[in-house]
Amino acid sequence: MRISAILVITVLLVGCRPPPPQSSLFDAARLGSVAQIEMRLSEGVKVGQTDAIGATALHYAALRGHVPVVELLLRSGADPSARDESRRTPLHYAASMAQAAVMRRLVEAGVDVSLVDDHGMTAAHLATVSEVPPAQVIDALTALRDAKANLLARDHERRTPAYMAAVTGQVGVLEFLVESGATLRGPDAYGMTLLHAAARGAGIRRDVPHRAMVHYLLEHELEIDATDVQGRTPLLFAAQAGAADVAEMLISRGAKVDARDIQGMGALHYALSDKDAPLEERLRTLTVLLSLGADVDAKNDSGDTALHIAADIGDTASARLLVRQGAAVNAQTRDGMTPLHAAAKRGSAELVAFLLSEGADVDARTRLGSTPLNLAQRNNHPAVIKLLEATQSSGV
């Protein structure tokens, strides 16, 4: 299953956290109430009953780290290897929150540490991406290593726990995995290396600085301009993530600032490609890229410049920065679209006004003969229509 660069870890993290259970037995397990569990079992509730997603009470107790409840459920006959609809065991659930004590108890109860879920992920994969302090992750991984779990296993997309550690930016976790025999080399199913993963991860785990991870990987001589199956280098992922510090480090270490993917998209294009990226980070990244030699008017295979992209997403602040750095306001795509066409089509009156003030051609036509006004009219943007009509009538 192909997972996009922005959603891959979301699937891992959210997918391991099922919705709140509905049964009182599940509630008791989730809350860690031994007394309530004992009462429900005495009333004849089956310890192995499952909820809507196939999870048992043991799954939820493991997820929450409630060791006494886990002990009680196991003594009462709960299956430590029971699987939910995603084929995750209680060990997977415990690992997703790095609940080391529970993991050790499940191992003692005989759970198979090699079992994988529907994505091919082991407990080690899930422990590595858990959003808990690194020391807790390492404790969970230690429990798995002690149980002879394979810490080098690859999921269905050929990602290892080490790859996941690179995404999270936790250098200490990656160092532990390397000490345990993990390799830093070997791409995933899409040709992405750990350096790609670290650069991309800066946009997924924004709470963790990724510069140290990138530095660690570069010190271990990972190829700085390696390309995945779409021709993307680590720099392009760093630009997309809005990780100016990572982009700066990569370029200073020799990464090609003018690298392009198979569609001709460069770092400036990528810096504008994540609409959800914080504006401040985007502007900082654009500034760094331009200061280090990125061509402000570089075009992708469709003829879009970075200014076209900024106009297309209605990003006036980035457009101002690009124009200040010399971006051509009347650059045309292969279809004859100018940034003004893109801004008018989107309906961004502020951006249209800015481009007009910078000399954008109000009468420019696409290959199909459309002016910016035509596009604003077709898309019903009255404020933009008013601006463009006023400019035309004034002859500016």
C-alpha positions as a printed Julia matrix, in Angstrom:
396×3 Matrix{Float64}:
   0.0     0.0     0.0
   1.44    3.35   -1.05
   1.43    5.94    1.75
   2.2     9.57    1.03
   5.18   11.34    2.6
   2.99   13.58    4.82
   0.55   10.63    6.01
   2.86    7.66    6.59
   3.5     8.21   10.27
  -0.07    9.38   10.88
  -1.24    5.92    9.78
   1.17    4.31   12.2
   0.37    6.45   15.2
  -3.39    6.94   14.83
  -3.95    3.44   13.52
  -2.61    1.97   16.74
  -4.97    4.0    18.89
  -8.46    2.58   18.49
 -11.62    4.46   19.4
 -12.76    4.4    23.04
 -14.19    0.97   23.87
 -17.9     0.72   24.58
 -18.19   -2.38   26.8
 -17.92   -1.95   30.56
 -15.19   -4.59   30.57
 -13.25   -2.54   28.06
 -13.87    0.63   30.07
 -12.52   -1.05   33.18
  -9.44   -2.24   31.3
  -8.85    1.19   29.86
  -9.21    2.85   33.26
  -7.04    0.27   35.0
  -9.67   -0.83   37.51
  -8.88   -4.29   38.88
 -12.04   -4.27   41.01
 -14.32   -3.55   38.06
 -12.6    -6.2    35.95
 -13.07   -8.78   38.71
 -16.74   -7.81   39.06
 -17.43   -8.08   35.32
 -15.71  -11.44   35.09
 -17.65  -12.71   38.11
 -20.84  -11.7    36.31
 -19.91  -14.04   33.48
 -18.46  -11.57   31.0
 -16.04  -13.48   28.78
 -12.46  -12.31   29.09
 -11.89  -12.76   25.36
 -14.87  -10.78   24.09
 -14.06   -8.31   21.32
 -15.35   -4.88   20.41
 -16.23   -3.37   17.03
 -12.61   -3.41   15.84
 -11.81   -6.84   17.21
  -9.85   -5.67   20.25
 -10.05   -7.35   23.64
  -9.83   -5.89   27.12
  -6.2    -7.04   27.19
  -5.46   -4.85   24.17
  -6.72   -1.76   26.01
  -5.05   -2.55   29.3
  -1.78   -3.07   27.41
  -2.2     0.2    25.55
  -2.67    2.09   28.82
   0.16    0.3    30.6
  -1.98   -1.07   33.42
   0.21   -3.94   34.62
  -2.11   -5.19   37.43
  -5.04   -5.37   35.01
  -2.88   -7.12   32.41
  -1.85   -9.64   35.08
  -5.47  -10.25   36.09
  -6.67  -10.7    32.51
  -3.86  -13.12   31.71
  -4.62  -15.16   34.86
  -8.25  -15.2    33.76
  -7.37  -16.75   30.42
  -6.91  -13.76   28.11
  -5.0   -14.67   24.95
  -1.75  -12.64   24.8
  -1.63  -13.18   21.03
  -5.23  -12.17   20.25
  -5.47  -10.03   17.13
  -7.8    -7.17   16.3
  -9.09   -6.48   12.8
  -5.75   -4.92   11.85
  -4.01   -8.07   13.12
  -2.47   -6.19   16.04
  -1.84   -8.06   19.27
  -1.8    -6.63   22.8
   1.98   -6.43   22.34
   1.48   -4.1    19.37
  -0.81   -1.92   21.47
   1.63   -1.8    24.37
   4.51   -1.05   22.0
   2.63    1.83   20.39
   2.93    3.65   23.72
   6.27    2.05   24.66
   4.77    0.36   27.72
   7.88   -1.7    28.53
   6.61   -3.29   31.75
   3.48   -4.59   30.03
   5.52   -5.75   27.05
   7.76   -7.82   29.32
   4.74   -9.4    31.0
   3.19  -10.29   27.64
   6.46  -11.87   26.56
   6.45  -13.94   29.74
   2.9   -15.0    28.88
   4.1   -16.35   25.55
   3.17  -13.7    22.99
   4.98  -14.16   19.68
   7.23  -11.08   19.3
   7.6   -11.68   15.55
   3.92  -11.18   14.71
   3.16   -8.38   12.26
   0.04   -6.33   11.62
  -1.69   -5.63    8.31
   1.08   -3.2     7.35
   3.78   -5.73    8.14
   4.82   -3.82   11.23
   6.26   -5.5    14.28
   6.06   -4.24   17.84
   9.53   -2.75   17.3
   8.25   -0.55   14.48
   5.44    0.76   16.66
   7.6     1.32   19.71
  10.01    3.38   17.62
   7.36    5.83   16.47
   5.6     6.19   19.82
   5.35    9.81   20.95
   6.99    9.33   24.32
  10.42   10.31   25.69
  13.36    8.54   23.95
  14.42    6.77   27.16
  10.99    5.13   27.34
  11.25    4.04   23.7
  14.67    2.55   24.34
  13.31    0.67   27.36
  10.56   -0.82   25.19
  13.03   -1.77   22.46
  15.29   -3.31   25.09
  12.39   -5.49   26.23
  11.92   -6.66   22.65
  15.63   -7.23   22.1
  15.8    -9.28   25.3
  12.92  -11.36   23.91
  14.95  -12.01   20.73
  12.68   -9.85   18.57
  14.05   -8.96   15.15
  14.89   -5.25   15.34
  15.9    -5.27   11.66
  12.53   -6.44   10.32
  11.03   -4.61    7.34
   7.33   -3.85    6.98
   5.39   -4.19    3.73
   6.96   -0.95    2.47
  10.42   -2.2     3.46
  10.81    0.24    6.33
  12.82   -0.85    9.36
  12.58    0.4    12.94
  15.77    2.36   12.18
  13.94    4.09    9.32
  11.14    4.98   11.72
  13.65    6.38   14.2
  15.03    8.62   11.45
  11.52    9.94   10.8
  10.98   10.75   14.47
  14.35   12.5    14.74
  15.3    10.65   17.93
  19.07   10.14   17.56
  19.39    8.22   20.81
  16.83    5.67   19.64
  18.62    5.21   16.32
  21.95    4.8    18.09
  20.42    2.08   20.27
  19.13    0.26   17.19
  22.52    0.5    15.49
  24.2    -0.88   18.61
  21.66   -3.71   18.43
  22.69   -4.57   14.88
  20.53   -2.31   12.71
  21.9    -0.98    9.44
  21.61    2.6     8.24
  21.55    1.51    4.62
  18.96   -0.03    2.36
  16.1     2.02    0.88
  12.41    1.42    1.44
  10.04    0.24   -1.28
  10.03    3.71   -2.84
  13.78    4.23   -2.84
  13.85    6.46    0.22
  16.88    6.22    2.49
  17.14    7.07    6.16
  18.35   10.53    5.12
  15.15   11.04    3.13
  13.22    9.81    6.17
  14.95   12.27    8.5
  14.4    15.22    6.17
  10.78   14.28    5.62
  10.26   13.64    9.31
  10.99   17.28   10.09
   7.54   18.04    8.71
   5.84   15.14   10.48
   7.27   15.47   13.98
   7.65   19.24   14.16
   8.05   19.01   17.92
  11.45   17.33   17.5
  14.38   19.16   15.82
  15.77   16.94   13.04
  19.07   18.72   12.41
  20.91   16.4    14.82
  19.51   13.32   13.08
  20.55   14.61    9.66
  24.02   15.4    11.02
  24.29   11.88   12.48
  23.36   10.27    9.16
  25.72   12.48    7.16
  28.53   11.58    9.55
  27.78    7.95    8.68
  28.21    8.82    4.99
  24.72    8.36    3.67
  24.46    9.63    0.09
  23.41   13.26    0.3
  21.76   13.47   -3.13
  20.23   10.0    -3.25
  16.97    9.96   -5.19
  13.82    7.98   -4.56
  11.65    6.53   -7.32
  10.18   10.0    -7.96
  13.6    11.6    -8.21
  13.33   13.37   -4.86
  16.45   14.11   -2.84
  16.58   14.68    0.93
  16.82   18.43    0.24
  13.44   18.43   -1.49
  11.86   16.76    1.53
  13.53   19.24    3.88
  12.18   22.11    1.78
   8.68   20.63    1.83
   8.89   20.2     5.59
   9.8    23.85    6.06
  12.98   22.72    7.8
  15.27   25.62    6.94
  18.0    24.42    9.3
  18.04   20.97    7.71
  18.03   22.43    4.2
  20.91   24.72    5.1
  22.92   21.83    6.55
  22.35   19.65    3.49
  23.41   22.39    1.08
  26.44   23.29    3.19
  27.46   19.62    3.06
  27.22   19.51   -0.73
  23.59   18.83   -1.61
  22.59   20.18   -5.03
  20.45   23.25   -4.46
  19.02   22.91   -7.99
  17.98   19.24   -7.61
  14.72   18.37   -9.4
  12.32   15.46   -9.19
  10.99   13.59  -12.22
   8.42   16.37  -12.81
  11.03   19.1   -12.69
   9.98   20.3    -9.24
  12.81   21.96   -7.34
  13.39   22.95   -3.73
  11.5    26.24   -4.07
   8.49   24.42   -5.5
   8.62   21.92   -2.65
   8.91   24.66   -0.05
   5.48   25.83   -1.22
   3.9    22.41   -1.71
   2.68   21.76    1.84
  -0.31   24.03    2.37
  -0.43   23.08    6.05
   3.17   24.05    6.82
   3.49   27.03    9.21
   3.96   30.22    7.19
   6.94   31.37    9.24
   8.78   28.12    8.53
   7.94   28.33    4.84
   9.26   31.88    4.56
  12.43   30.98    6.45
  13.02   28.02    4.14
  12.48   30.08    0.99
  14.9    32.71    2.31
  17.59   30.11    3.03
  17.19   28.42   -0.35
  17.38   31.7    -2.25
  20.37   32.9    -0.24
  22.2    29.66   -1.08
  21.67   29.86   -4.82
  18.23   28.52   -5.69
  16.99   29.97   -9.0
  13.95   32.1    -8.17
  12.52   31.6   -11.68
  13.23   27.88  -12.05
  10.34   26.11  -13.78
   8.96   22.62  -13.4
   7.97   20.54  -16.43
   4.63   22.38  -16.64
   6.38   25.74  -16.63
   5.38   26.72  -13.11
   7.77   28.92  -11.15
   7.71   29.18   -7.38
   5.68   32.39   -7.8
   3.04   30.44   -9.73
   2.8    27.98   -6.85
   2.54   30.78   -4.27
  -0.23   32.38   -6.33
  -2.02   29.08   -6.76
  -2.23   28.57   -2.98
  -2.95   32.23   -2.26
   0.24   32.8    -0.27
   0.78   36.56   -0.49
   3.65   36.61    2.0
   5.69   34.09    0.01
   4.84   35.89   -3.22
   6.16   39.16   -1.78
   9.38   37.46   -0.74
   9.87   35.89   -4.17
   9.22   39.15   -6.01
  11.65   40.98   -3.73
  14.21   38.37   -4.77
  13.6    39.09   -8.45
  10.87   36.64   -9.45
   9.35   37.43  -12.85
   5.75   38.52  -12.24
   4.73   37.77  -15.83
   6.37   34.36  -16.18
   4.19   31.98  -18.17
   3.58   28.27  -17.85
   3.37   25.99  -20.88
  -0.36   26.79  -20.93
   0.31   30.51  -20.83
  -0.76   30.98  -17.22
   0.87   33.85  -15.33
   0.93   34.17  -11.53
  -1.87   36.74  -11.93
  -4.01   34.15  -13.71
  -3.43   31.73  -10.83
  -4.23   34.3    -8.14
  -7.36   35.45  -10.0
  -8.58   31.89  -10.44
  -8.1    31.23   -6.73
  -9.85   34.45   -5.76
  -7.11   35.98   -3.64
  -7.83   39.72   -3.88
  -4.85   40.66   -1.72
  -2.45   38.72   -3.9
  -4.01   40.02   -7.12
  -3.6    43.58   -5.87
   0.03   42.93   -4.98
   0.86   41.39   -8.37
  -0.82   44.28  -10.17
   1.22   46.75   -8.11
   4.35   44.92   -9.23
   3.53   45.22  -12.92
   1.6    42.04  -13.64
  -0.02   42.16  -17.09
  -3.77   42.41  -16.56
  -4.39   41.54  -20.23
  -2.14   38.47  -20.41
  -3.8    35.53  -22.13
  -3.43   31.8   -21.72
  -3.05   29.49  -24.71
  -6.84   29.17  -24.68
  -7.23   32.94  -24.73
  -8.31   33.5   -21.13
  -7.36   36.66  -19.25
  -7.1    36.84  -15.44
 -10.49   38.59  -15.47
 -12.03   35.7   -17.41
 -10.82   33.23  -14.78
 -12.08   35.38  -11.91
 -15.49   35.62  -13.58
 -15.72   31.89  -14.24
 -14.89   31.13  -10.63
 -17.19   33.83   -9.22
 -14.71   35.97   -7.3
 -16.4    39.41   -7.18
 -13.65   41.21   -5.23
 -11.03   40.09   -7.75
 -13.3    40.96  -10.68
 -13.68   44.48   -9.31
  -9.91   44.9    -8.96
  -9.15   43.65  -12.44
 -11.91   45.7   -14.1
 -10.7    48.83  -12.31
  -7.16   48.21  -13.51
  -8.29   47.66  -17.09
 -10.44   50.79  -17.14
  -7.63   52.91  -15.72
  -5.26   51.68  -18.38
  -2.57   50.88  -15.8
